[in-house]
Amino acid sequence: MSNGERLSSVPSELVQAALRVAQARKSAVADVPLQAIAGEAGISRSTLLRRLGGGRQALDEAVRAVGVDPGGQKPVRERAIEAGAALISSQGLASLSLERVAAAAQCSVHSLYAAFGGRDEMLQAIFLRYSPIVDVEAVVASQPADLESTVRQIYALMAAAVSREPRVMPAILAELLARPQDESLQPLVQYIFPRLFAGVGKWLTAEIAAGRIRDLPPLLLIQQMSSPLVMHLLLRPATQQVPDLPAPPIEEVCDTFAEAFLRAVALPAPGGPGPRPDGDGGDHAG
C-alpha cells in the first residue's frame, strides 16, 4: 500500500482524536498510547489497529499531513519556516521550493501543502516571521501621538530585522532589486505593498492630516524613511571588511537617520516658532 493510500484510509476523526489526547496530555502524538486514542475515539484498541492497517505508521503520516509532527518535534509549519529562511539566506530566494524545504524540515511536501497551501503562502509566512512588518504595524496601530518616538521605534525594528540571522530580508530585497518584474516574485510584491500601505501608509496619512509632517505622497515618505537605513544595513557587512573604515554602532546609525528623516519631514506644532521645513511658515518682509 502506498503512502497516499494509507493516508486516505485514516478517517479524520481518528486523527482528531489523537490530536485531542496529545493536547490534553501535553505530549507528542507518538507518545500517546493507542489505547488512549481508541478510548477518545469511542472504539476498542483492536478496532483502531484494524482501521489503521495494523500499526501506527498510517496515523503518524495522517497527523503530519495536517501540519503536526507526531514525534515531538516542532510543528511542520514552524520547521518549514525555519528551513525556508535558512535556504533563502544561504542560497537566495530562487532556492525556495516545497521539495527542498520538505527535505530540510524532514517532512513531506503534502504536509507543506496542508500547512501553507503552496509556495507563495509559505514565502509570505517566512516574510512575516523575519521582516519587521508585524511589529511596525503594532507600533503605528497604537495611535501614537509622539512622532519622534514612533519613528525611532520603527528604525530600531528595521535594523533588527535586516541585521538578524538568517539574513532573509537582505536576500529578498536583493532579489526585488535585481529582478523586480520576475513573475515568481509578483505574489510576494502584491502581498507586501498593499499591507505596507494599509499599516504604515495609513499612519503617515494620519500624521499629514494632523499637521505633524509634510504633505507628501505616502510612497515617497516610506522610501525617504526606510531607504537610507536599509542601504546602510545591506552594505554594512561589506564595509566592515574594509580596513580603517569603522562602522558606528547600530544604535547611533538609527539615531542619525531618524533625526535626518524628522528634520526633512516634521512640521512644528501649530503656533510654534520658526518656519516650516517647506518654507511656507514665518513672516516675510514686505
Rosetta silent file (secondary structure, phi, psi, omega in degrees, C-alpha in Angstrom):
SEQUENCE: MSNGERLSSVPSELVQAALRVAQARKSAVADVPLQAIAGEAGISRSTLLRRLGGGRQALDEAVRAVGVDPGGQKPVRERAIEAGAALISSQGLASLSLERVAAAAQCSVHSLYAAFGGRDEMLQAIFLRYSPIVDVEAVVASQPADLESTVRQIYALMAAAVSREPRVMPAILAELLARPQDESLQPLVQYIFPRLFAGVGKWLTAEIAAGRIRDLPPLLLIQQMSSPLVMHLLLRPATQQVPDLPAPPIEEVCDTFAEAFLRAVALPAPGGPGPRPDGDGGDHAG
SCORE:     score description
SCORE:     0.000 S_00000001
   1 L     0.000  134.083 -177.858    0.000    0.000    0.000 S_00000001
   2 L   -77.769  166.408  177.175    1.388    3.417   -0.936 S_00000001
   3 H   -58.344  -42.858 -178.564    1.761    6.374    1.464 S_00000001
   4 H   -62.958  -38.507  178.884   -1.110    8.133   -0.250 S_00000001
   5 H   -67.734  -39.399  178.262   -3.365    5.088    0.138 S_00000001
   6 H   -64.755  -41.090  179.339   -2.508    4.770    3.828 S_00000001
   7 H   -59.752  -48.620 -175.642   -3.214    8.485    4.342 S_00000001
   8 H   -68.159  -19.518 -177.229   -6.589    8.309    2.656 S_00000001
   9 H   -85.496   -8.436 -179.169   -7.534    5.220    4.688 S_00000001
  10 L   -93.080  112.644 -179.033   -7.208    7.007    8.050 S_00000001
  11 L   -62.056  145.484 -177.857  -10.501    8.653    8.986 S_00000001
  12 H   -62.710  -29.633 -179.774  -10.202   12.276   10.071 S_00000001
  13 H   -66.108  -28.580  177.027  -11.983   11.521   13.345 S_00000001
  14 H   -73.242  -39.282  176.526   -9.117    9.255   14.365 S_00000001
  15 H   -61.184  -47.330 -178.739   -6.582   11.956   13.574 S_00000001
  16 H   -64.995  -36.009  177.222   -8.553   14.491   15.600 S_00000001
  17 H   -62.872  -43.715  178.857   -8.908   12.029   18.470 S_00000001
  18 H   -62.338  -41.638 -179.832   -5.131   11.525   18.536 S_00000001
  19 H   -66.604  -38.742  179.716   -4.543   15.296   18.492 S_00000001
  20 H   -64.933  -44.419 -179.804   -7.021   15.892   21.320 S_00000001
  21 H   -64.791  -42.329  179.606   -5.442   13.286   23.564 S_00000001
  22 H   -61.418  -42.852  179.518   -1.938   14.598   22.812 S_00000001
  23 H   -64.800  -43.753 -179.881   -3.009   18.149   23.629 S_00000001
  24 H   -62.949  -36.345 -179.498   -4.707   17.076   26.857 S_00000001
  25 H   -86.632   -7.517 -175.979   -1.596   15.151   27.921 S_00000001
  26 L    55.713   45.778 -179.546    0.737   17.936   26.684 S_00000001
  27 L  -136.351  172.177  175.852    2.759   15.320   24.828 S_00000001
  28 L   -73.711  152.382  178.339    3.624   14.322   21.291 S_00000001
  29 H   -58.173  -38.304 -177.808    1.126   12.196   19.377 S_00000001
  30 H   -63.851  -20.757 -178.674    3.769    9.463   19.080 S_00000001
  31 H   -92.712   -2.482 -179.228    3.902    9.241   22.899 S_00000001
  32 L   -87.167  125.288  178.973    0.151    8.711   23.295 S_00000001
  33 L   -62.169  146.112  177.843   -0.790    5.028   23.759 S_00000001
  34 H   -59.793  -31.710  179.824   -3.112    3.589   21.142 S_00000001
  35 H   -61.392  -38.881  179.851   -5.456    2.546   23.941 S_00000001
  36 H   -69.278  -38.935  177.941   -5.938    6.212   24.881 S_00000001
  37 H   -65.781  -42.448  178.554   -6.578    7.211   21.275 S_00000001
  38 H   -60.922  -43.272  179.331   -9.070    4.378   20.884 S_00000001
  39 H   -62.185  -41.299  178.538  -10.849    5.453   24.048 S_00000001
  40 H   -64.382  -35.379 -179.456  -11.090    9.045   22.824 S_00000001
  41 H   -82.036   -8.750  178.717  -12.483    7.813   19.509 S_00000001
  42 L    77.161   29.348  178.904  -15.005    5.569   21.275 S_00000001
  43 L  -133.570  171.663  178.449  -13.700    2.311   19.811 S_00000001
  44 L   -82.482  163.610  178.937  -11.609   -0.614   21.010 S_00000001
  45 H   -63.369  -39.314 -179.461   -7.856   -0.820   20.556 S_00000001
  46 H   -66.027  -37.605  177.082   -8.226   -3.757   18.189 S_00000001
  47 H   -66.081  -40.299  177.611  -10.729   -1.825   16.068 S_00000001
  48 H   -60.287  -47.457 -179.997   -8.346    1.139   15.982 S_00000001
  49 H   -61.088  -41.041  179.166   -5.483   -1.065   14.836 S_00000001
  50 H   -62.121  -42.195 -178.613   -7.660   -2.627   12.165 S_00000001
  51 H   -73.089  -19.116  176.571   -8.704    0.800   10.842 S_00000001
  52 L   -92.722   -1.029  179.857   -5.048    1.892   10.834 S_00000001
  53 L    83.882   16.837  174.183   -3.970   -1.142    8.869 S_00000001
  54 L   105.432   -9.873 -178.492   -2.240   -2.861   11.770 S_00000001
  55 L  -157.948 -176.828 -174.636    0.166   -0.170   13.044 S_00000001
  56 L   -86.923  -13.395 -170.081    0.816    3.488   13.864 S_00000001
  57 H   -58.175  -43.727 -179.149    2.613    4.482   10.666 S_00000001
  58 H   -63.875  -38.091  178.516   -0.534    5.476    8.782 S_00000001
  59 H   -65.650  -43.999  178.706   -1.729    7.534   11.763 S_00000001
  60 H   -59.546  -42.874 -179.766    1.623    9.308   12.046 S_00000001
  61 H   -66.379  -38.565  178.743    1.550   10.167    8.345 S_00000001
  62 H   -66.529  -36.496  177.163   -2.031   11.419    8.590 S_00000001
  63 H   -66.311  -43.083  176.480   -1.064   13.612   11.570 S_00000001
  64 H   -59.171  -36.959 -176.380    1.878   15.029    9.603 S_00000001
  65 H   -64.749  -22.748  177.084   -0.487   15.789    6.730 S_00000001
  66 L   -97.135   13.201  172.295   -2.454   18.203    8.918 S_00000001
  67 L    90.602   15.238  179.263    0.729   20.065    9.858 S_00000001
  68 L  -121.618  131.165  177.563    1.596   18.435   13.186 S_00000001
  69 L   -83.484  129.692 -177.043    4.670   16.326   13.732 S_00000001
  70 L   -77.044  -12.757 -171.134    3.780   13.176   15.690 S_00000001
  71 L   -99.662   16.656  175.551    7.237   12.707   17.153 S_00000001
  72 L    88.139    2.029  173.793    7.536   15.651   19.491 S_00000001
  73 L   -76.909  178.248  173.860    9.440   17.934   17.161 S_00000001
  74 L   -61.420  154.066  176.630    8.267   21.455   16.369 S_00000001
  75 L   -56.761  154.810 -177.873    5.129   21.554   14.224 S_00000001
  76 H   -54.222  -43.572 -178.288    5.674   21.203   10.484 S_00000001
  77 H   -58.037  -45.064 -179.265    4.791   24.848    9.885 S_00000001
  78 H   -65.298  -45.259 -179.412    7.458   26.074   12.312 S_00000001
  79 H   -63.136  -38.144 -178.661   10.135   23.740   10.947 S_00000001
  80 H   -68.243  -41.043  178.442    9.289   24.737    7.386 S_00000001
  81 H   -61.818  -44.276  179.668    9.510   28.466    8.120 S_00000001
  82 H   -66.839  -42.552  179.672   12.909   27.999    9.750 S_00000001
  83 H   -66.533  -41.613  178.268   14.165   25.706    6.985 S_00000001
  84 H   -64.097  -40.681  178.299   12.901   28.036    4.259 S_00000001
  85 H   -62.318  -41.490  179.035   14.519   31.036    5.922 S_00000001
  86 H   -64.331  -39.725  178.068   17.865   29.217    6.094 S_00000001
  87 H   -63.859  -46.730 -179.479   17.627   28.303    2.403 S_00000001
  88 H   -60.925  -43.394 -177.841   16.817   31.874    1.365 S_00000001
  89 H   -64.485  -42.039 -174.042   19.651   33.254    3.482 S_00000001
  90 H   -87.956  -29.635 -173.006   22.312   30.850    2.242 S_00000001
  91 H  -128.639    1.898  177.217   21.265   30.268   -1.381 S_00000001
  92 L    92.966  166.755 -175.058   18.879   33.043   -2.355 S_00000001
  93 H   -65.108  -30.813 -178.751   15.168   33.270   -2.987 S_00000001
  94 H   -64.869  -18.970 -178.158   15.350   31.068   -6.085 S_00000001
  95 H   -78.024  -10.741 -174.666   16.360   28.130   -3.870 S_00000001
  96 L   -78.652  112.177  173.811   12.989   28.114   -2.117 S_00000001
  97 L  -140.230  156.079  179.528   10.895   25.179   -3.274 S_00000001
  98 H   -61.305  -37.289 -178.276    8.481   22.925   -1.447 S_00000001
  99 H   -65.466  -44.654 -177.791   10.665   19.918   -2.206 S_00000001
 100 H   -70.319  -38.524  177.981   13.835   21.475   -0.767 S_00000001
 101 H   -66.091  -41.202  179.030   12.048   22.832    2.283 S_00000001
 102 H   -60.091  -42.528  179.662   10.419   19.444    2.902 S_00000001
 103 H   -64.487  -43.309 -178.186   13.815   17.744    2.788 S_00000001
 104 H   -70.833  -33.867 -177.758   15.382   20.299    5.151 S_00000001
 105 H   -89.204   -2.010 -179.354   12.420   20.281    7.534 S_00000001
 106 L    55.447   55.293  176.163   12.140   16.475    7.494 S_00000001
 107 L  -144.246  179.488  179.775    8.521   16.448    6.441 S_00000001
 108 L   -95.195  156.342  174.491    6.536   15.619    3.321 S_00000001
 109 H   -61.322  -36.739  178.811    5.584   18.003    0.526 S_00000001
 110 H   -58.408  -40.594 -179.755    1.997   17.010    1.209 S_00000001
 111 H   -67.624  -30.028  176.849    2.300   18.297    4.788 S_00000001
 112 H   -69.674  -39.397  175.014    3.603   21.639    3.478 S_00000001
 113 H   -61.610  -38.963  179.795    0.552   21.990    1.257 S_00000001
 114 H   -67.584  -35.638 -176.494   -1.581   21.256    4.314 S_00000001
 115 H   -80.521  -33.515 -173.204    0.279   23.808    6.440 S_00000001
 116 H  -120.417  -38.107 -173.590    0.547   26.652    3.914 S_00000001
 117 L   107.215  -27.945  179.509   -1.395   25.939    0.739 S_00000001
 118 L   168.999 -178.493 -177.410    1.585   26.409   -1.591 S_00000001
 119 H   -64.130  -42.630 -177.207    4.990   28.032   -2.112 S_00000001
 120 H   -60.331  -44.151 -179.958    3.673   31.591   -2.305 S_00000001
 121 H   -67.651  -34.337  176.829    1.882   31.278    1.017 S_00000001
 122 H   -65.687  -41.654  178.186    4.964   29.694    2.582 S_00000001
 123 H   -63.685  -39.395  176.907    7.111   32.602    1.371 S_00000001
 124 H   -61.021  -41.849  179.710    4.612   35.061    2.839 S_00000001
 125 H   -64.250  -39.440  177.526    4.819   33.258    6.187 S_00000001
 126 H   -64.953  -43.790  179.689    8.631   33.424    6.100 S_00000001
 127 H   -60.416  -45.082 -179.707    8.497   37.126    5.231 S_00000001
 128 H   -61.744  -36.745 -178.013    6.125   37.844    8.116 S_00000001
 129 H   -70.485  -39.315 -169.701    8.393   35.992   10.547 S_00000001
 130 H  -107.958   -3.470  174.185   11.656   37.652    9.532 S_00000001
 131 L   -95.651  167.065  179.069   10.568   41.114    8.394 S_00000001
 132 L   -87.392    4.584 -165.829    9.674   43.936   10.798 S_00000001
 133 H   -62.162  -40.183 -177.534    6.222   44.482    9.284 S_00000001
 134 H   -65.793  -44.882 -179.724    4.142   42.846   12.040 S_00000001
 135 H   -67.644  -38.166  178.354    5.949   44.714   14.834 S_00000001
 136 H   -65.414  -41.165  177.135    5.842   48.001   12.911 S_00000001
 137 H   -58.164  -39.710  179.930    2.106   47.550   12.353 S_00000001
 138 H   -65.697  -37.968  179.345    1.663   47.116   16.101 S_00000001
 139 H   -65.309  -49.941 -175.472    3.579   50.329   16.792 S_00000001
 140 H   -75.876  -21.708  179.335    1.636   52.508   14.342 S_00000001
 141 H   -75.805  -14.171 -179.096   -1.708   50.891   15.225 S_00000001
 142 L   -79.570    8.295  179.462   -1.380   52.121   18.817 S_00000001
 143 L    53.366   57.373 -176.640   -2.265   55.630   17.555 S_00000001
 144 L   -69.390  140.484  178.052    0.989   57.165   18.780 S_00000001
 145 L   -96.538  -20.405 -177.076    0.985   60.905   19.381 S_00000001
 146 L   -93.533  100.188 -176.584    4.753   61.241   19.675 S_00000001
 147 H   -59.435  -47.130 -176.054    6.091   61.297   16.109 S_00000001
 148 H   -61.296  -45.807 -179.870    9.757   61.213   17.114 S_00000001
 149 H   -62.377  -40.126 -179.794    9.353   58.243   19.448 S_00000001
 150 H   -64.810  -45.558  179.337    7.390   56.320   16.825 S_00000001
 151 H   -60.128  -42.303 -178.803    9.975   56.934   14.106 S_00000001
 152 H   -66.965  -37.552  176.080   12.774   55.797   16.411 S_00000001
 153 H   -63.041  -42.264 -179.846   10.902   52.610   17.305 S_00000001
 154 H   -63.375  -41.587  179.901   10.380   51.846   13.618 S_00000001
 155 H   -63.457  -40.936  179.522   14.073   52.387   12.878 S_00000001
 156 H   -64.009  -39.622  178.580   15.081   50.027   15.697 S_00000001
 157 H   -67.317  -41.196  177.886   12.717   47.334   14.386 S_00000001
 158 H   -61.742  -45.226 -178.395   14.019   47.748   10.824 S_00000001
 159 H   -62.426  -41.737 -179.591   17.625   47.481   11.971 S_00000001
 160 H   -64.950  -40.709 -176.748   16.928   44.326   13.980 S_00000001
 161 H   -70.564  -42.865 -176.778   15.100   42.632   11.091 S_00000001
 162 H   -73.663  -29.884 -175.696   17.626   43.428    8.368 S_00000001
 163 H   -86.648  -18.800 -170.837   20.651   42.586   10.545 S_00000001
 164 L   -73.860  157.081  171.911   19.428   39.317   12.055 S_00000001
 165 L   -98.454  144.330   -8.248   20.393   35.806   11.037 S_00000001
 166 L   -66.879  152.176 -171.960   19.273   34.118    8.894 S_00000001
 167 L   -83.433   70.266 -178.662   19.560   37.059    6.500 S_00000001
 168 H   -73.555  -46.817 -177.439   16.132   36.712    4.942 S_00000001
 169 H   -61.664  -47.106  176.822   15.385   40.405    4.456 S_00000001
 170 H   -58.635  -39.043 -179.316   18.652   41.191    2.608 S_00000001
 171 H   -65.934  -42.911  179.696   18.095   38.183    0.318 S_00000001
 172 H   -67.069  -43.313  179.526   14.515   39.204   -0.508 S_00000001
 173 H   -63.439  -40.971  178.599   15.470   42.854   -1.056 S_00000001
 174 H   -61.152  -41.397 -179.632   18.373   41.852   -3.306 S_00000001
 175 H   -66.932  -40.853  179.222   16.050   39.712   -5.416 S_00000001
 176 H   -65.389  -36.213  178.773   13.468   42.507   -5.691 S_00000001
 177 H   -73.191  -38.126 -176.588   16.145   44.973   -6.759 S_00000001
 178 H   -77.115  -38.425 -175.388   17.768   42.620   -9.252 S_00000001
 179 L  -136.665   67.226 -174.360   14.595   41.200  -10.839 S_00000001
 180 L   -64.123  -23.008 -177.971   11.624   43.420   -9.938 S_00000001
 181 L  -102.768    8.826  178.054    9.462   42.043  -12.763 S_00000001
 182 L   -60.167  127.039 -177.301   10.219   38.367  -12.158 S_00000001
 183 H   -60.940  -31.674 -178.544    6.879   36.555  -12.222 S_00000001
 184 H   -69.467  -17.710  179.904    7.870   34.349   -9.297 S_00000001
 185 H   -91.519  -17.698 -172.021    8.225   37.472   -7.134 S_00000001
 186 H   -60.272  -40.410  177.504    4.908   39.066   -8.039 S_00000001
 187 H   -58.273  -37.924  178.770    2.774   37.207   -5.452 S_00000001
 188 H   -70.237  -41.752  178.463    5.094   38.473   -2.697 S_00000001
 189 H   -60.699  -45.313 -178.935    5.130   42.010   -4.137 S_00000001
 190 H   -67.917  -17.922  177.040    1.341   42.006   -4.390 S_00000001
 191 H   -88.630  -43.960 -172.847    1.194   40.889   -0.762 S_00000001
 192 H   -67.729  -53.829 -167.437    3.811   43.211    0.776 S_00000001
 193 H   -69.254  -42.257  174.011    2.948   46.618   -0.632 S_00000001
 194 H   -59.535  -38.658  178.953   -0.816   46.700   -0.032 S_00000001
 195 H   -67.570  -38.969  178.994   -0.159   45.569    3.537 S_00000001
 196 H   -61.259  -43.531 -178.815    2.581   48.180    3.942 S_00000001
 197 H   -73.996  -28.669  177.292    0.266   50.959    2.813 S_00000001
 198 H   -69.509  -25.892 -179.810   -2.596   49.660    4.948 S_00000001
 199 H  -101.944  -74.451 -177.040   -0.388   49.988    8.044 S_00000001
 200 H   -67.072  -40.666 -179.879    2.483   52.450    7.679 S_00000001
 201 H   -62.207  -40.531  178.357    0.831   54.348    4.835 S_00000001
 202 H   -64.511  -41.425  177.475   -2.326   54.880    6.876 S_00000001
 203 H   -62.379  -45.969  179.641   -0.278   56.137    9.830 S_00000001
 204 H   -62.511  -39.278  177.631    1.656   58.581    7.658 S_00000001
 205 H   -62.102  -39.471  177.421   -1.572   59.866    6.122 S_00000001
 206 H   -66.473  -36.917  177.929   -2.928   60.492    9.622 S_00000001
 207 H   -65.824  -37.144  175.795    0.271   62.344   10.543 S_00000001
 208 H   -63.696  -47.865 -178.765   -0.167   64.557    7.484 S_00000001
 209 H   -61.287  -32.509  179.900   -3.792   65.249    8.414 S_00000001
 210 L   -80.933   -3.795  179.131   -2.720   66.146   11.951 S_00000001
 211 L    76.867   21.142 -178.953   -0.217   68.659   10.589 S_00000001
 212 L   -94.425  -22.463  176.953    2.796   66.869   12.032 S_00000001
 213 E  -135.344  163.743 -177.177    4.569   66.015    8.767 S_00000001
 214 L   -64.359  150.430 -179.375    4.748   67.485    5.287 S_00000001
 215 L   -83.108   86.418  178.758    2.030   66.645    2.795 S_00000001
 216 L  -122.295  157.077  176.837    3.957   64.275    0.550 S_00000001
 217 L   -57.169  134.823 -179.412    2.827   61.061   -1.179 S_00000001
 218 H   -53.356  -35.516  178.820    2.978   58.186    1.340 S_00000001
 219 H   -59.308  -44.844 -179.842    5.168   56.166   -1.053 S_00000001
 220 H   -67.041  -38.370  178.297    7.824   58.898   -1.020 S_00000001
 221 H   -64.270  -43.159  178.259    7.599   59.244    2.753 S_00000001
 222 H   -61.845  -43.882  179.918    8.027   55.488    3.225 S_00000001
 223 H   -67.369  -39.877  179.418   11.013   55.459    0.883 S_00000001
 224 H   -65.112  -34.025 -179.729   12.529   58.543    2.499 S_00000001
 225 H   -75.836  -40.394 -170.193   12.169   56.940    5.921 S_00000001
 226 H   -95.117  -33.790 -168.562   13.451   53.462    5.064 S_00000001
 227 H   -60.511  -48.660 -178.351   15.934   53.741    2.197 S_00000001
 228 H   -59.953  -43.785 -178.514   18.978   55.341    3.919 S_00000001
 229 H   -67.942  -45.390 -179.155   18.896   52.946    6.861 S_00000001
 230 H   -61.528  -42.591  179.101   18.196   49.855    4.751 S_00000001
 231 H   -61.952  -42.317  177.745   21.018   50.719    2.336 S_00000001
 232 H   -60.766  -44.947 -176.972   23.434   51.171    5.228 S_00000001
 233 H   -67.067  -36.314  178.665   22.399   47.842    6.761 S_00000001
 234 H   -66.914  -37.073 -177.715   22.696   45.975    3.455 S_00000001
 235 H   -88.620  -14.067 -173.568   26.208   47.312    2.856 S_00000001
 236 H   -56.866  -45.425  179.041   27.373   47.166    6.462 S_00000001
 237 H   -58.904  -33.552  179.411   28.729   43.563    6.353 S_00000001
 238 H   -75.360  -45.738 -177.779   30.838   44.522    3.316 S_00000001
 239 H   -66.797  -25.715  177.983   32.081   47.876    4.631 S_00000001
 240 L   -67.655  -16.617  178.666   33.073   46.247    7.912 S_00000001
 241 L   -85.313   -8.876 -177.738   35.682   44.275    5.950 S_00000001
 242 L   -85.595  123.438  179.748   37.392   47.472    4.776 S_00000001
 243 L   -61.440  147.049  175.967   40.401   48.392    6.960 S_00000001
 244 L    59.137   28.150  174.970   40.294   51.784    8.703 S_00000001
 245 L  -129.552   69.494 -175.934   36.589   52.226    7.903 S_00000001
 246 L   -66.836  139.427  177.423   34.947   51.718   11.277 S_00000001
 247 L   -95.523  134.350  177.796   31.173   51.484   11.283 S_00000001
 248 L   -65.817  158.905  177.640   29.335   53.339   14.050 S_00000001
 249 L   -57.561  150.685 -178.265   27.159   51.294   16.409 S_00000001
 250 H   -57.435  -38.776 -179.665   23.734   50.371   15.066 S_00000001
 251 H   -60.411  -41.648  179.000   22.028   52.489   17.733 S_00000001
 252 H   -67.444  -38.195  177.468   23.968   55.555   16.569 S_00000001
 253 H   -61.165  -46.605 -179.902   23.142   54.775   12.939 S_00000001
 254 H   -61.934  -43.513  179.355   19.432   54.562   13.742 S_00000001
 255 H   -61.163  -43.088 -177.620   19.538   57.830   15.690 S_00000001
 256 H   -62.968  -47.827 -178.312   21.336   59.619   12.850 S_00000001
 257 H   -72.389  -32.942  176.612   18.921   58.529   10.132 S_00000001
 258 H   -63.948  -44.729  179.057   15.866   59.085   12.352 S_00000001
 259 H   -63.242  -40.277  179.453   16.965   62.653   13.055 S_00000001
 260 H   -63.760  -41.988  178.718   17.607   63.262    9.346 S_00000001
 261 H   -64.700  -43.789 -179.020   14.125   61.994    8.423 S_00000001
 262 H   -65.268  -39.856  176.751   12.455   64.093   11.115 S_00000001
 263 H   -62.381  -33.334 -176.036   14.340   67.233   10.029 S_00000001
 264 H   -77.129  -34.088 -170.185   13.217   66.600    6.463 S_00000001
 265 H  -120.560  -20.082 -174.456    9.503   65.983    7.034 S_00000001
 266 E   -73.084  141.928  176.566    8.428   67.068   10.526 S_00000001
 267 L  -109.282  148.258  177.868    6.412   70.256   10.919 S_00000001
 268 L   -67.709  157.707  176.438    6.346   72.389   14.094 S_00000001
 269 L   -61.264  149.322  179.356    3.320   72.300   16.319 S_00000001
 270 L   -53.063  129.961 -179.662    0.663   74.886   15.381 S_00000001
 271 L    84.115   -1.172 -179.491    1.725   78.278   16.679 S_00000001
 272 L   -74.831  160.615 -178.629    5.254   77.088   17.272 S_00000001
 273 L   -74.982  158.388  171.707    8.229   79.300   16.439 S_00000001
 274 L    89.975  155.540 -179.672   10.259   79.102   13.294 S_00000001
 275 L   -73.050  153.349  172.507    9.489   78.464    9.627 S_00000001
 276 L   -69.251  152.834 -179.036    8.091   75.170    8.422 S_00000001
 277 L   -57.649  -23.815 -178.306   10.623   72.961    6.650 S_00000001
 278 L   -88.437    2.213  175.444    8.896   73.612    3.319 S_00000001
 279 L    85.692    3.702 -176.270    9.454   77.359    3.663 S_00000001
 280 L   -87.128  -13.126 -175.617    5.759   78.228    3.916 S_00000001
 281 L   -96.129  174.131  176.496    5.826   79.377    7.533 S_00000001
 282 L    86.917  166.429  179.297    7.170   82.514    9.193 S_00000001
 283 L   -90.936  150.861  178.625    6.844   86.196    8.371 S_00000001
 284 L  -122.081  140.487  177.738    8.280   87.731    5.226 S_00000001
 285 L   -67.816  140.536 -179.683    9.455   91.324    4.827 S_00000001
 286 L   -79.860    0.000    0.000    7.243   93.379    2.536 S_00000001
